[in-house]
Amino acid sequence: MRTILILLGLVTVSYRPVWSQPNLPDTDYAVFTATLNYLSVCVDPGKAHRRGERLLIRTVTRPQDKHAFRFNFGKDQEKLAFLLEPASTFYTEPGWVAFLSSVDSAKFVSYSVQRPLNLACRKTELWTTQQDDVYFGSTAGEGHWGLWKKYPDYGGIVSLSSVVYATDATKAVCYCSIVSDPKAGSGHLVFLERQNRQWVVVGNAILWIA
């Protein structure tokens, strides 16, 4: 009887679940960099204050959900006519129609972001779930105000989805939100094309803004 109990104990311990995400694919980092460079618009004199700001990048990519990242790729393509800023018609091209129709929300899975991004005019560092709990958890202290005090150059917390690619790897789409205050933030669905070995943003659909 004693031997059986010992064996059962060993089995119980060996099957403990491990809660972790796979590492982000290397190709996604290039897409994220192009996305955040585009959204930073540091070449615009009216956005000059963004130069040198620090963005805190969440270390787990965001799946599609009902609260902020909502878009039915098979049915909602016509909504892009109202969401895109600036206006564009790239999504009516046959290649984009076929790609967007094939995008499954389940493809936006959770990955672990392992390194910060090298942006043209802003600084980045990784922002873990544990750090988030300190500022925004149930027993949190000061939220964004506390981050402003900690980082005089604070520019916001960035949430990114994993990237979904077309089968020919020439098109991609991802979600990105930047929030620096409860009343200052926005969520974007960003569309990119591979041009001359670089990812270029061809469309920015604003899903929400505060």
Buried (B, 14 or more C-beta within 10 A) or exposed (E): EEEEEEEEEEEEEEEEEEEEBEEBEEBBBBBBBBBBBBBBEBEEEEEEEBBEBBBBBBBBBBBBEEEBBBBEBEEBBEBBEEBBEEEBEBBEEEEBEEBBEEBEBEBBBBBEBEEBBEBEBBBBEBBEEEBBEEBBEEEEEEEBEBBBEEBEEBBBBBBBBBBBBBEEEEBBBBBBBBBBBEEEBBBBBBBBBBEEEEBEBBBBBEBEEE
